[in-house]
Amino acid sequence: MIIWLNGTHGVGKTTTAALVRDLIPDSRVLDAEKVGETLMDITPGLPATDNFQHWPPWRPLVVETARRVLDYTGGTLVMPMTVLVEEYWREIGAGLARHGIPVRHFVLHADQETLRRRIAGDTVIGPDSPFRLHHLQPYAEAARTWLHGEAEVVDTTHLTPGRAARRIAESVRG
């Protein structure tokens, strides 16, 4: 099984993923961003883009990487990755379904004020990340038009990452 943690940049996906991993036996975190980083390392580079998700190889490579890891290890993969383009989410979901891999899709949500405060206070990436701030509006649009209808929404506005992780783990365990 895959537990996919979606949501905008800065909402707490990576932190929550590590905590979910601790709560779900036989689980591992697979960050699909690493697949994108591998593509970014190709020299000479692939065609210019502002987001590696726009490269057609990224989506099937995410599916294939997840499938191969699950075939090798079994268990559950916790995958923290923002996907705001509906077509890309459908491509990934269809690819995983073709391999019989069940996906529990969660969206970590927070209101815009809370997101801006979290981004400004981030001591790891740094405050006011232009990349994260740039994606707040596309996230809001995806949330309004399709994303919240495709997933279980966990509103983290007033939740600690630990409480959000427990809520996700309890939902998965049923």
HELIX and SHEET records of a PDB file:
HELIX    1   1 LYS A   13  LEU A   23  1                                  11    
HELIX    2   2 GLU A   33  MET A   40  1                                   8    
HELIX    3   3 PHE A   52  HIS A   54  5                                   3    
HELIX    4   4 TRP A   58  THR A   73  1                                  16    
HELIX    5   5 GLU A   86  ARG A   98  1                                  13    
HELIX    6   6 GLN A  112  ALA A  120  1                                   9    
HELIX    7   7 PRO A  130  HIS A  134  1                                   5    
HELIX    8   8 LEU A  136  THR A  145  1                                  10    
HELIX    9   9 LEU A  147  GLY A  149  5                                   3    
HELIX   10  10 PRO A  161  ARG A  173  1                                  13    
SHEET    1   A 5 SER A  27  VAL A  29  0                                        
SHEET    2   A 5 THR A  76  PRO A  80  1                                        
SHEET    3   A 5 ILE A   2  ASN A   6  1                                        
SHEET    4   A 5 VAL A 103  HIS A 109  1                                        
SHEET    5   A 5 GLU A 152  ASP A 155  1                                        
END                                                                             
